[in-house]
Amino acid sequence: MSDKPTNEDFLQQADPMRRELLAHCYRMTGSVHDAEDLVQETYLKAWRAYDGFEGRSSLRTWMYRIATTTCLTALESRGRRPLPSGLGAPSSEATAPLAQDNEVPWLEPAPDALTGVAGDDPATIVTARESIRLALVAALQHLPPRQRAVLILRDVLRWKAAEVAEAVGLSTAAVNSILQRARAQLSERSPSLDDPVEPLTDEQQALLDRYVAAFENYDVDDLVHLFTEDAIWEMPPFTGWYQGPESIVELSRTQCPAERAGDLKLVPVAANGQPSFAVYLREDDGYRQFAIMVLTLSGGAIRHVGMFFEEGLFETFGLPTTLTPQASAAK
């Protein structure tokens, strides 16, 4: 009887890795849709090559190597995925006309259910939540792809330098040099990978409840008290970004299509391991999809809001594109 591995062995052992590999590809690309395609390509490559897998490393390590090289190849022909604040322009005036750019490949939020944040293992959940934060993924997009890969493999997955060198086709010395540069660049843009992501406190939950009430009741004036002084609001595909509570409140007052209490409904969702909401806008016969909103908290205030208007995101999150009045009232 042959001891040679079979494709059935591969499916049984590799399938449970799918969510963590998708999280890896999402960190690399900043796109859930791209990550899903690249994971599919990774599994196809691994399936075809499995007969030659000799077991010199674990199957997990082997799969990550294939996923990493697959991402690096794809990124050779793709631009980075920024947020508006990463384009290099200064913050915008809240009352200025909104400019929209659908040609930019914008950063996308990621549902927790697809990236392992919503799993059953508490240790895995904490690690995934820390490494999938919106600010971190946005900062990673500013690194060249190979730097990005080295930093993720070393500081997120905790691989040894020699393992990373083999995965990305470099010497160990080159990996260490690249890692030093990547860490320096990342520290200028993002919280540290070692910063813990703590569960919401009672104070923060009360803050979120107040935030939802302010939007749903059209109490725009109350919003000014909920943000940090340096808070940022951005909403791709619109290219502007807005800083400070007064600017954010003025933007909400003058640019939001909501005009009265009840025009917006905020439904809690799980994205990037952070407080998040699906936002619906009133129509004559109910509510239609409007945006996915991801919040970053700092202590007892909101530090960052990303509003994502991409049409396909509600489908990605498994959400209905419309709400009936009965459904929204039962929320």
Buried (B, 14 or more C-beta within 10 A) or exposed (E): EEEEBEEEEBEEBBEEBBBBBBBBBBBBBBBBBBBBBBBBBBBEBBEEEBEEBEEEBEBBBBBBBBBBBBBBEBBEEBEBBBBBBBBEEEBBEBEEEEEEEEEBBBBBBBBBBBBBBBBEEEEBBBBBBBBBBBBBBBBBBBBBBBBBBBBBBBBBBEBEBEBBBBBBEBEBEBBBEBBEBBBEBBEEBBBEBEEEBEEEEEEBEEBBEBBBEBBBEBEBEBBBEBBBEEBBBBBBBBBBBBBBBEBBBBBBBEBBEBEEEEBBBBBEBBBBBBBBBBBBBBEEEBBBBBBBBBBBBBEEBBBBBBBBBBEEBBEBBEBBEBBEEEBBEEE
